[in-house]
Amino acid sequence: MHWGIVVAAAFIVGEIVLIHLLKRVAPENAFGALFLLGVLVVSAGWSMPLAVATSLASTFAYLYIHLEGADSLAPAVFVFLPMALLANLLAGQARSQTQESEQRRREADLSAELARLMLGAGDLSHALDRAGQRMARVLDVPEVTLTPGSVEPDDEHYAIPLHSGDERIGTLLVPAHLPLNTLRRWQRMVPALEALLTAAMDREKITAELEASRKELERFFDVASELLFISDQHTLTRINPTFTRTLGFTDAELTERPFIDLVHPDDRADTLRTLDVLRADHRDAQFENRCVCKGGETRWFQWNVVSDHGLWFGAGRDVTQRRLEQDRLREAQRQIEASHKEVSALATQQTALRRVATQVARGAKPDDVYPLAVGELSVGLGVSHATLLRYESESTAVVVAALDIESAQRLQVGNRLQLEGDSLATRILRTGLPARIDSYDGLDSEIAVRLRGFGVRAGVGAPVIVDGRTWGALIAGTSRDAPLPPGTEERIGDFADLVSTAIFNAESRAEITASRARIVAAADQARRRFERDLHDGAQQRIVSLGLELRAVQASAPPENSELQDQMSHVVDGLAGLYADLQELSRGIHPAILSKGGLGPALRTLARRSTVPVVLDVDVGHRLPESVEVAAYYVVAEALTNAAKHASASEVSVRAAADDDELAVSVSDDGIGGAVSGGGSGLIGLKDRVEALSGRLQVSSPPGAGTTLSVRIPLAC
């Protein structure tokens, strides 16, 4: 500043001298104006007090030198001085604003520099020290201290608190005796310092957390049980210990070779395709492949890989054991499916067997069992052809049932086949054992040729054994190229056993029915003989004795009354005995049934009944004697039960016969509740009816009367 005053004074002196020399060649006033203008320019560069002093000094110096022209210069001086004062005032304001702008620029630059120091440093305390030093240098103060937290000031320092919201985050210490305008500048910088310190502390906290997370990730990377890696497009750039431990290679061996070399040759193409898609789509991928360990062992790995900026980040785990388990599970599944198929086939067969067995147990006729057996055999074994043969002799067999679901041509029921050459039928007849033919090709027997014409390629058969003899054969055939599986003989044998049982049961029932019919017929004949012997013998003898006693009574003396009474008593006794024998003979075998038939016999029963009977008989011709006797006893027993047990007021009897059977129905309006046994005689009636292949049904709900229905075939 001192050198500036010297320069200004020298400039004004030089200007006065120059003007003094130049006034000889130019008008004095023109150079006076130039002089005053130069003074104004020089004074404008100083502060207000110095500028005013300079203007006044220059004016008085000029007047002194040019005193002889004072009268002409006075107006100019009086104009110049206010103008100089105004110009210096404006120049001072301009200088002040310029200085303020410069100061703010320096403060802005300082804030930017503080931001770089505080936000870019790794150590916040060191960055705060450097920031304090930089602020002191820029703001031209002796010392500045910026520290986090709260600090109490001393006598030599002034503390400016820094806050983030309501929290005290730091303290700015400046010299205690700073000018007021300097303190204002410091106060103006507080918001920026608070923001910077808050950001710096947050950054330090985040950096610490990131560092902790990084260390945790490093530890996790090192101790993870999965295989972790980072790689570029060709080689592994980082791997964890699990990776090296699992594959058996060292870090150098793994990172110095293309990672694709680790993959099993058969899986390399798929792996590269997956990675290409991953790189193109910028997404994550999961896949499995095999890798070859250092010792040559192949292991399965499951990889989760993500692509980012040309790098692959991946994690893998050893799934070799799981793949082995999956292979075992698949094999087990295959076996289970095979077992399921076998069980399903067995269940189908058992269902088919059960349907046949149910019909056999219900007493179905063999003619109904035969087609059912071949149909269920076809379903149970899944074959297209099934035939049941009955051997008529050593040389012929007749078809009793046949099924072929794939060909319109098949053996027809009733076809007779010649048992010559090689066939299942001849083998079974000869051995009495199951047999199989895995291919009919080359066989020239009649049966083989016909079956081959139906498309049958192979077959299995089993004998039908009835009462120890080979009754026939049950045969299954297939149109497939492969023969029927092992065990088919036993399955066909199960169906053949049911057919045998049905035939045996039917024959047994026929024999039992015939035997019962013979027993009933023999009993009826014995009854008739007994009734005839009773009528022709005892009854006739009683009649003769009665007549003889009457003759003796007539020849006895009339006066002997006592003898007459005795003789009369004996005759009456013989008459009563005769009547009892007549009644007994009617129960043994009614003579009217033999003479007049069922209609007159039922009318006689109706007349004798103690309960009123409504009779409806529609029998226009004589029926077989066994049928008439059975129907007579059914009605007689029903009328007896109605009188003794039913408390009935009326009984309805209906009988009708057509060409096939006789139907008899007896209904009463009694108390109902009738049961077999208990002296009702229903069991005996049922045996008699069933002996004639008939059916007897009783309906007797309590309180609703009793209805007895009988159907007897006439061809019994």
Backbone hydrogen bonds, N-H to C=O, Kabsch-Sander energy under -0.5 kcal/mol:
donor,donor_aa,acceptor,acceptor_aa,energy
5,I,1,M,-1.7
6,V,2,H,-1.9
7,V,3,W,-2.2
8,A,4,G,-2.4
9,A,5,I,-2.8
10,A,6,V,-2.6
11,F,7,V,-2.4
12,I,8,A,-2.4
13,V,9,A,-2.7
14,G,10,A,-2.6
15,E,11,F,-2.1
16,I,12,I,-2.4
17,V,13,V,-2.4
18,L,14,G,-2.6
19,I,15,E,-2.5
20,H,16,I,-2.5
21,L,17,V,-2.1
22,L,18,L,-2.1
23,K,19,I,-1.6
24,R,21,L,-0.8
25,V,22,L,-1.6
26,A,22,L,-1.0
31,F,27,P,-1.4
32,G,28,E,-1.7
33,A,29,N,-2.3
34,L,30,A,-1.8
35,F,31,F,-2.4
36,L,32,G,-2.5
37,L,33,A,-2.5
38,G,34,L,-2.1
39,V,35,F,-2.4
40,L,36,L,-2.3
41,V,37,L,-2.2
42,V,38,G,-2.5
43,S,39,V,-2.9
44,A,40,L,-1.7
45,G,41,V,-0.5
45,G,42,V,-1.2
46,W,43,S,-1.8
51,A,47,S,-2.7
52,V,48,M,-2.2
53,A,49,P,-2.3
54,T,50,L,-2.4
55,S,51,A,-2.3
56,L,52,V,-2.5
57,A,53,A,-2.6
58,S,54,T,-2.4
59,T,55,S,-2.0
60,F,56,L,-2.6
61,A,57,A,-2.1
62,Y,58,S,-2.0
63,L,59,T,-2.3
64,Y,60,F,-2.0
65,I,61,A,-1.8
66,H,62,Y,-2.3
67,L,64,Y,-0.9
69,G,66,H,-1.3
70,A,67,L,-1.8
73,L,69,G,-1.5
74,A,70,A,-1.9
77,V,73,L,-2.3
78,F,74,A,-2.6
79,V,75,P,-1.7
80,F,76,A,-2.9
81,L,77,V,-2.6
83,M,79,V,-1.7
84,A,80,F,-3.0
85,L,81,L,-2.6
86,L,82,P,-3.0
87,A,83,M,-2.9
88,N,84,A,-2.7
89,L,85,L,-2.2
90,L,86,L,-2.6
91,A,87,A,-2.5
92,G,88,N,-2.5
93,Q,89,L,-2.0
94,A,90,L,-2.4
95,R,91,A,-2.8
96,S,92,G,-2.5
97,Q,93,Q,-2.7
98,T,94,A,-2.5
99,Q,95,R,-2.7
100,E,96,S,-2.6
101,S,97,Q,-3.0
102,E,98,T,-2.6
103,Q,99,Q,-2.7
104,R,100,E,-2.7
105,R,101,S,-2.5
106,R,102,E,-2.6
107,E,103,Q,-2.5
108,A,104,R,-3.0
109,D,105,R,-3.1
110,L,106,R,-2.4
111,S,107,E,-2.7
112,A,108,A,-2.6
113,E,109,D,-2.5
114,L,110,L,-3.0
115,A,111,S,-2.5
116,R,112,A,-2.1
117,L,113,E,-2.4
118,M,114,L,-3.4
119,L,115,A,-2.5
120,G,116,R,-1.1
121,A,117,L,-0.8
124,L,122,G,-0.6
127,A,123,D,-2.0
128,L,124,L,-2.3
129,D,125,S,-1.9
130,R,126,H,-2.1
131,A,127,A,-2.1
132,G,128,L,-2.3
133,Q,129,D,-2.1
134,R,130,R,-2.4
135,M,131,A,-2.4
136,A,132,G,-2.2
137,R,133,Q,-2.0
138,V,134,R,-2.4
139,L,135,M,-2.7
141,V,136,A,-2.2
145,T,173,L,-2.6
147,T,145,T,-0.5
147,T,171,T,-2.3
149,G,169,I,-2.3
157,H,154,D,-0.9
158,Y,174,V,-3.6
160,I,158,Y,-0.5
160,I,172,L,-2.9
162,L,170,G,-2.7
164,S,167,E,-2.7
167,E,164,S,-1.5
169,I,162,L,-2.1
169,I,167,E,-0.7
170,G,162,L,-1.7
171,T,147,T,-2.9
172,L,160,I,-2.6
173,L,145,T,-3.2
173,L,171,T,-0.6
174,V,158,Y,-2.3
174,V,172,L,-0.5
176,A,156,E,-1.9
178,L,175,P,-0.7
183,L,179,P,-2.2
184,R,180,L,-2.1
185,R,181,N,-1.9
186,W,182,T,-2.2
187,Q,183,L,-2.5
188,R,184,R,-2.2
189,M,185,R,-1.2
189,M,186,W,-0.5
190,V,186,W,-0.7
190,V,187,Q,-0.7
193,L,189,M,-2.4
194,E,190,V,-3.2
195,A,191,P,-2.7
196,L,192,A,-2.7
197,L,193,L,-3.2
198,T,194,E,-2.8
199,A,195,A,-2.7
200,A,196,L,-2.9
201,M,197,L,-2.9
202,D,198,T,-2.7
203,R,199,A,-2.9
204,E,200,A,-2.8
205,K,201,M,-2.5
206,I,202,D,-3.2
207,T,203,R,-3.3
208,A,204,E,-2.5
209,E,205,K,-2.6
210,L,206,I,-3.3
211,E,207,T,-2.7
212,A,208,A,-2.7
213,S,209,E,-3.2
214,R,210,L,-3.1
215,K,211,E,-2.6
216,E,212,A,-2.7
217,L,213,S,-3.2
218,E,214,R,-2.7
219,R,215,K,-2.9
220,F,216,E,-3.4
221,F,217,L,-3.4
222,D,218,E,-2.1
223,V,219,R,-2.5
224,A,220,F,-1.9
227,L,316,G,-3.6
228,L,226,E,-0.8
229,F,314,G,-2.2
230,I,238,R,-2.3
231,S,312,W,-2.2
232,D,235,T,-2.1
236,L,254,L,-0.6
236,L,257,R,-0.5
237,T,230,I,-3.1
238,R,230,I,-2.0
240,N,228,L,-1.6
243,F,240,N,-0.8
244,T,240,N,-1.4
245,R,241,P,-2.9
246,T,242,T,-2.6
247,L,243,F,-2.0
248,G,244,T,-2.0
254,L,250,T,-1.8
255,T,251,D,-2.4
256,E,252,A,-1.6
259,F,234,H,-2.3
261,D,258,P,-1.7
262,L,259,F,-1.6
263,V,260,I,-1.0
264,H,290,R,-3.4
267,D,264,H,-2.1
268,R,264,H,-0.8
268,R,265,P,-0.7
271,T,267,D,-2.1
272,L,268,R,-2.6
273,R,269,A,-2.2
274,T,270,D,-2.2
275,L,271,T,-2.3
276,D,272,L,-2.3
277,V,273,R,-2.2
278,L,274,T,-2.2
279,R,275,L,-2.6
280,A,276,D,-2.1
281,D,277,V,-2.5
282,H,278,L,-1.5
283,R,278,L,-0.9
285,A,305,V,-2.6
287,F,303,W,-1.9
289,N,301,F,-1.9
291,C,299,R,-2.7
292,V,262,L,-2.6
293,C,291,C,-0.6
293,C,297,E,-3.5
294,K,247,L,-2.8
296,G,293,C,-1.9
299,R,291,C,-2.4
301,F,289,N,-2.7
302,Q,317,R,-2.3
303,W,287,F,-3.3
303,W,301,F,-0.5
304,N,315,A,-2.7
305,V,285,A,-2.5
306,V,313,F,-2.5
307,S,283,R,-0.6
308,D,311,L,-2.7
311,L,308,D,-1.6
312,W,231,S,-3.0
313,F,306,V,-2.7
314,G,229,F,-2.3
314,G,312,W,-0.5
315,A,304,N,-2.1
316,G,227,L,-2.1
317,R,302,Q,-1.6
319,V,300,W,-2.0
319,V,317,R,-0.6
320,T,300,W,-0.7
323,R,319,V,-2.8
324,L,320,T,-2.5
325,E,321,Q,-2.6
326,Q,322,R,-3.0
327,D,323,R,-2.8
328,R,324,L,-2.7
329,L,325,E,-3.2
330,R,326,Q,-3.2
331,E,327,D,-2.4
332,A,328,R,-3.0
333,Q,329,L,-3.5
334,R,330,R,-2.8
335,Q,331,E,-2.6
336,I,332,A,-3.1
337,E,333,Q,-3.2
338,A,334,R,-2.6
339,S,335,Q,-3.3
340,H,336,I,-3.7
341,K,337,E,-2.8
342,E,338,A,-2.4
343,V,339,S,-3.7
344,S,340,H,-3.7
345,A,341,K,-3.0
346,L,342,E,-3.0
347,A,343,V,-3.4
348,T,344,S,-2.8
349,Q,345,A,-2.7
350,Q,346,L,-3.3
351,T,347,A,-2.7
352,A,348,T,-2.5
353,L,349,Q,-3.3
354,R,350,Q,-2.9
355,R,351,T,-2.3
356,V,352,A,-2.1
357,A,353,L,-3.5
358,T,354,R,-2.9
359,Q,355,R,-1.8
360,V,356,V,-2.4
361,A,357,A,-3.1
362,R,358,T,-1.8
363,G,360,V,-1.4
364,A,359,Q,-2.6
368,D,365,K,-1.4
369,V,365,K,-1.6
370,Y,366,P,-2.7
372,L,368,D,-0.9
373,A,369,V,-2.9
374,V,370,Y,-1.9
375,G,371,P,-2.1
376,E,372,L,-2.6
377,L,373,A,-2.1
378,S,374,V,-2.0
379,V,375,G,-1.9
380,G,376,E,-3.3
381,L,377,L,-2.2
382,G,378,S,-1.0
383,V,378,S,-1.4
384,S,477,G,-0.6
385,H,477,G,-1.8
386,A,403,L,-2.5
387,T,475,I,-2.7
388,L,401,A,-3.0
389,L,387,T,-0.5
389,L,473,A,-3.0
390,R,398,V,-2.7
391,Y,471,W,-2.1
392,E,396,T,-1.7
393,S,396,T,-1.7
397,A,417,L,-1.8
398,V,390,R,-2.8
399,V,415,N,-2.5
400,V,388,L,-2.5
400,V,398,V,-0.5
401,A,388,L,-1.3
403,L,386,A,-2.5
405,I,384,S,-2.1
414,G,399,V,-3.2
415,N,412,Q,-2.4
417,L,397,A,-3.4
419,L,395,S,-3.4
420,E,418,Q,-1.7
423,S,421,G,-0.6
427,R,423,S,-2.2
428,I,424,L,-2.7
429,L,425,A,-2.2
430,R,426,T,-2.2
431,T,427,R,-2.4
432,G,428,I,-2.9
435,A,461,G,-2.2
437,I,459,G,-2.9
440,Y,457,R,-2.1
443,L,440,Y,-1.8
449,V,445,S,-2.7
450,R,446,E,-2.3
451,L,447,I,-2.5
452,R,448,A,-2.4
453,G,449,V,-1.7
454,F,450,R,-1.2
455,G,452,R,-1.1
456,V,451,L,-2.3
457,R,478,T,-2.8
458,A,478,T,-1.4
459,G,437,I,-2.7
460,V,476,A,-2.5
461,G,435,A,-2.9
462,A,474,L,-2.2
464,V,472,G,-2.6
465,I,463,P,-0.7
466,V,464,V,-0.6
466,V,469,R,-2.6
469,R,466,V,-1.7
471,W,464,V,-2.3
471,W,469,R,-1.2
472,G,464,V,-1.3
473,A,389,L,-1.7
474,L,462,A,-2.7
475,I,387,T,-3.1
475,I,473,A,-0.5
476,A,460,V,-3.1
477,G,385,H,-2.7
478,T,458,A,-2.3
488,T,485,P,-1.4
491,R,487,G,-1.6
492,I,488,T,-2.7
493,G,489,E,-2.4
494,D,490,E,-1.6
495,F,491,R,-1.4
496,A,492,I,-2.8
497,D,493,G,-2.4
498,L,494,D,-1.5
499,V,495,F,-2.3
500,S,496,A,-2.7
501,T,497,D,-2.7
502,A,498,L,-2.7
503,I,499,V,-2.6
504,F,500,S,-3.1
505,N,501,T,-3.2
506,A,502,A,-2.6
507,E,503,I,-2.8
508,S,504,F,-3.0
509,R,505,N,-3.4
510,A,506,A,-2.6
511,E,507,E,-2.6
512,I,508,S,-3.1
513,T,509,R,-3.2
514,A,510,A,-2.8
515,S,511,E,-2.8
516,R,512,I,-3.2
517,A,513,T,-2.8
518,R,514,A,-2.7
519,I,515,S,-2.6
520,V,516,R,-3.0
521,A,517,A,-3.0
522,A,518,R,-3.0
523,A,519,I,-2.6
524,D,520,V,-2.9
525,Q,521,A,-2.7
526,A,522,A,-2.5
527,R,523,A,-2.5
528,R,524,D,-2.7
529,R,525,Q,-2.8
530,F,526,A,-2.7
531,E,527,R,-3.3
532,R,528,R,-2.9
533,D,529,R,-3.2
534,L,530,F,-2.6
535,H,531,E,-2.4
536,D,532,R,-3.3
537,G,533,D,-2.0
538,A,533,D,-0.6
539,Q,534,L,-2.8
540,Q,535,H,-0.8
541,R,537,G,-2.5
542,I,538,A,-2.4
543,V,539,Q,-2.3
544,S,540,Q,-2.4
545,L,541,R,-2.5
546,G,542,I,-2.3
547,L,543,V,-2.3
548,E,544,S,-2.5
549,L,545,L,-2.4
550,R,546,G,-2.0
551,A,547,L,-2.1
552,V,548,E,-2.5
553,Q,549,L,-2.6
554,A,550,R,-2.1
555,S,551,A,-1.5
556,A,552,V,-0.8
560,N,557,P,-1.0
561,S,559,E,-1.8
564,Q,560,N,-2.0
565,D,561,S,-2.8
566,Q,562,E,-2.2
567,M,563,L,-3.1
568,S,564,Q,-2.5
569,H,565,D,-2.5
570,V,566,Q,-2.2
571,V,567,M,-2.3
572,D,568,S,-2.5
573,G,569,H,-2.2
574,L,570,V,-2.4
575,A,571,V,-2.2
576,G,572,D,-2.5
577,L,573,G,-2.7
578,Y,574,L,-2.2
579,A,575,A,-2.2
580,D,576,G,-2.5
581,L,577,L,-2.4
582,Q,578,Y,-2.2
583,E,579,A,-2.4
584,L,580,D,-2.5
585,S,581,L,-2.4
586,R,582,Q,-2.0
587,G,583,E,-1.5
588,I,584,L,-1.7
589,H,585,S,-2.2
593,L,590,P,-0.6
594,S,590,P,-1.0
595,K,591,A,-1.9
596,G,592,I,-3.4
597,G,592,I,-0.8
597,G,593,L,-0.9
601,A,597,G,-1.5
602,L,598,L,-2.5
603,R,599,G,-2.1
604,T,600,P,-2.3
605,L,601,A,-2.0
606,A,602,L,-2.2
607,R,603,R,-2.3
608,R,604,T,-1.9
609,S,605,L,-1.3
614,V,651,V,-3.2
615,L,613,V,-0.7
616,D,653,V,-2.8
618,D,655,A,-3.7
627,V,624,P,-0.6
628,E,624,P,-2.3
629,V,625,E,-2.6
630,A,626,S,-2.1
631,A,627,V,-2.5
632,Y,628,E,-2.5
633,Y,629,V,-2.4
634,V,630,A,-2.0
635,V,631,A,-2.3
636,A,632,Y,-2.7
637,E,633,Y,-2.7
638,A,634,V,-2.3
639,L,635,V,-2.5
640,T,636,A,-2.1
641,N,637,E,-2.5
642,A,638,A,-2.2
643,A,639,L,-1.9
644,K,640,T,-2.4
645,H,641,N,-3.0
646,A,641,N,-1.5
647,S,642,A,-0.5
648,A,642,A,-1.2
651,V,612,P,-2.3
652,S,667,S,-3.4
653,V,614,V,-3.2
654,R,665,S,-2.8
655,A,616,D,-2.6
656,A,663,A,-2.4
657,A,618,D,-1.7
658,D,661,E,-2.1
662,L,712,I,-2.7
663,A,656,A,-3.2
664,V,710,V,-2.6
665,S,654,R,-2.9
666,V,708,L,-2.6
667,S,652,S,-2.6
668,D,706,T,-2.2
669,D,650,E,-1.2
671,I,646,A,-2.1
673,G,700,S,-1.4
680,S,677,G,-1.4
685,L,681,G,-1.8
686,K,682,L,-2.7
687,D,683,I,-2.4
688,R,684,G,-2.2
689,V,685,L,-2.8
690,E,686,K,-2.9
691,A,687,D,-1.7
692,L,689,V,-1.4
693,S,690,E,-1.9
694,G,689,V,-2.2
695,R,711,R,-2.3
697,Q,709,S,-2.7
699,S,707,T,-2.8
700,S,698,V,-0.5
703,G,671,I,-3.9
704,A,701,P,-2.1
705,G,670,G,-0.8
706,T,668,D,-0.5
707,T,699,S,-2.9
708,L,666,V,-2.8
709,S,697,Q,-2.8
709,S,707,T,-0.5
710,V,664,V,-2.8
711,R,695,R,-2.3
712,I,662,L,-2.4
714,L,660,D,-3.3
715,A,660,D,-0.6
